[in-house]
Amino acid sequence: MKCPYCNQEHPDTARFCTNTGQQLEEGRSCPNCADRIPPGKTTCPTCGTEIGSAAYPLTEKAPASAPPPTTAEPGGGVLVVKQGEKRRSPGRLLACGCLGVPGVVLLLLVLFVVIDPFGLHIWGRVNGKYDAALETMPADTGVYIGINVLSATPAELEWLTQSFTAYLIEPSRPVAASTTGLAAPTNQPAQQIANPGDLLQEITQATGLHIPNDLIPWVGQYGGIGLLDISAGRTGYPVSHGWVIAIEARDGGKADEFLQTLRSNVADRRDYSFSTETIEGYSVTFHDVPEDEQQLAFTRAGRMVLIASNLDGIRQMLSAQDGKSLAEDAIYKQLNAQRPREWSASLYLNHSQFEQFELADLLPSEASGVLSSLVLGLPVADAWEGVLINGAIVSAGLRLDVFTAFSRDQMPDASLEMLQNRSANSAAVQRVPRTAVIYTSGPRLDLFYESIFTSDGFSEESRDNFEEGFANQFGFNLYDDLLSDLDNSWVLYAARASGDNEGRLLDLPVGAALLAETSDSQATQDTIDTLTEALEEVFFTVEQDSRNGFSWNEAATLSSAPFIFYGQGEGFFFLGTDREVLEAGLTGSTPLFEQTRYQELTNGLSGELTPSLYVDLDELYEIIGEAMSDEARERFEDSIDPLRAIQQIVLGTSLSEPDVLRTVVVIGLPPR
């Protein structure tokens, strides 16, 4: 056997090492793994190697002055082994020597997070995929609104509140009654809530509680509201016949005090009588009237405070906590996997509750087709299967991440191809001038045209009629002779126009321009020539010119200045209603993308997204107001008060998965 201190071989009967003087029985080591073997044992407890007969125990000690042993090491070095020091196995050195105490603590923390023995969902809270309130929502919840309290700093929340307070809350305004529920005073007719400030005042009047001040002492990270039993109302629009609220409590005792105060205040102010019932082991307080007349029921189940419009709502929430919640919905899980880590509020629309409705029932069919194609690039009325919207505070204001699950089988090929062709670099968008108040853009104008006419709002017959009428008027087929060649990036923008001109849009001092890349300049020029001939045949005069390397055509009637401008150059086809507005885009001398505020807004979009819509509401409101009389302007400004905090909007879209559309909207608010 070997001496455990110097590795010198000895007969099995030896009791002392001739080199170190150490007792061999105390430090016998396994010849296979070098681990320590207890006295009197013949089998290694670590690897199971048999080592022969055990020596008898010895009590005689080696001299204290025994010299430290040495042993040869690989590479010619010498390892000095101190007397009494144990030669550890490589496994033990790795676990205890290299990892160290901090490493062991870190490993234990990782295991605690992964195993989650107390159901805290720490990792889910950090990466934004968990929502405690959602876990209590019934699986058939039609609309869910969630709040993540810890996702924003107090300074950010104060800035957000101040941005809207001046426009939404007017203390001097009389409080209106809400539509239904606790906040509707019994002696007033139900009517629409004027604004969110009114709603908070009504809740205080009905319950004696101040929101959010009475929630702060006990509320945890998550809260949520669910709307149940969605059906068509008398007007055909969706209405809910029940609601549920879940709030995570970080202090159960204070949460119980809140519920006791709620019961006492409502009983006094509303003349309600309450009873209690035990459901799944929890004591539930409820409005003591027939269930179809109930207004309120509540309880605390573990860390969750549950409030509902009736007892059945509480029953459904308690059942949801047993694994029958909206969080298990397949579509929700798919969309939630795409959700960014930072979110302050979320909204989920459950498609199963909205199958009875069509977008065309809520909007004119043509409007729904054009709107969805313009903003999203697809006719969502036909294809959507669920929508998850997440809101977060960013440097420019608010960012909304909208994830829409859709059926590829019901998606027109043009819409799919347009989404797949979206690029982070758009040559057309780079030319939008700084004076633009609105623009929309896309990867290919031919696909945009196809997506509009393949949407639910247009039939094949309506497309044929449109193209036939256009061809009769201008002498060429719009799609075949022009749009099919405009097969790269495009942008349509409007900007303030100076002076009076015939090309004003909607009688506003605004001109519009279209820039579209073309792959066949010769074919495009042939179409331009055909358009010129058609205009001249209907009493237009067309003058040709060359400006900054572009071939211009300016069309006017006998009694007007030019108000149709078109031509091509540098790989672009262009068409506009104002010379200055169009030329600002073609020259690219003062592009919008170099503006600091615009950069701040677009930085809120993900890197792979190109803005497909931009609106400068501040400037647009000014332009509209300038075209009104004083009286009309005053009425207009009053009507837009709730929107004045929203200064700009930027929107971009892409496919986050083959069947999930991601739309990011950045809303610009007043600077901090």
Secondary structure, DSSP 8 states (H G I E B T S, - for coil): -B-TTT--B--TT--B-TTT--BTTTT-B-TTT--B--TT--B-TTT--B-------------TT----EEE-TTS-EEE--TT-----HHHIIIIIISHHHHHHHHHHHHHHHH-TT---HHHHHHT---TTGGGSBTT-SEEEEEEGGGS-HHHHHHHHHHHHHHH--TTS-----SSSTTS-TTS-------HHHHHHHHHHHHS--TTTTTTTTEEEEEEEEEEEEEE-TTSSEEEEEEEEEEEES-HHHHHHHHHHHHHHHHHHH---EEEEEETTEEEEEESS-GGG---EEEEETTEEEEESSHHHHHHHHHHTTT-BGGG-HHHHHHHTT--S--SEEEEEEGGGTTT--HHHHS-HHHHHHHHHHHTSS-HHHHEEEEEEEEEE-SSEEEEEEEEEE-GGGS-HHHHHHHHT--S--TTGGG-BTTEEEEEEES-HHHHHHHHHTSTT--HHHHHHHHHHHHHHHSS-HHHHTGGG--S-EEEEEEE--S--TT-BTTBSEEEEEEEE-S-HHHHHHHHHHHHHHHHHTT-EEEEEEETTEEEEEEE-TTS---EEEEEETTEEEEES-HHHHHHHHH-SSBGGGSHHHHHHHHTS-TT--EEEEEEHHHHHHHHHHTS-HHHHHHHHHHTGGGTT--EEEEEEEEEETTEEEEEEEEE----
